Amino acid sequence: MKVTYPDVCCLLIDYHTTGSLLRHANIYFSQNMKVDEMDLIGRLHAVTREAQQKDDLPDFLAKRIFALADLLQDSHDLRVEIEALIEQISLYDTYGQTGYIGMGVNDTILEGTLRRLEEKLENSPP
């Protein structure tokens, strides 16, 4: 698919109204381009490894994410949730949600997302 100037303008307008260009770009391209499920799982692995190396993502969370990624390879219904998890991991900050502004994604937020995904996988039909 060829991305045109109006497509980029639409993304920039979304960025100015919501402040999340990455999220809108991921949603736009996920809806409009055929992205292989393995690419999504590969991105999940890559962003997790990067968060471990650069942002001190704890090993116990990384292990849960990698285990979940292995289970998600067979799931095609959780694309939006996987995209959200990828964005949260990329925003991970050990000290997120502390201080006056409370920005970033910390262990508690990430664990909640992982728990919800694990529950969805447990409750999904085989």
Steps between C-alpha positions, in 0.01 A plus 500: 500500500625846414466761774377829357530857621136511629569186704798665670302820561224296662755344735645840590155640574433200725833566671412860574162407646605196704878529540565140397641482149649154559166356610314648204769396254488144629120491481497658153753262355349199677161573348621596153795273436523124512742437784596141567418379852863392542608860441283606791647233728848590372436863594385387844825307547713789370338770713528276808871436444556873446312588820713247691823649369418871503219549752577236765188294435519232772582145391187359665282723282702426187460125561122543531491704180708244306282215629189694404644571155544125445133445587386793286650355182186289463260784587369728227226664709722704730675724246386826664603377845842395370548843341406664831748276686776592254430869556498457879832316494652774284384755762629294795670696775609345829390814680196567280187638667704654780535865575271786425418427135496120522602417143627174355407136544627327814502138622146516639345625176694248291408212734132596472516490121681165506246356744207610280662347190574177685137482619372558146720222372384263776134575428526486120378186325775270368 
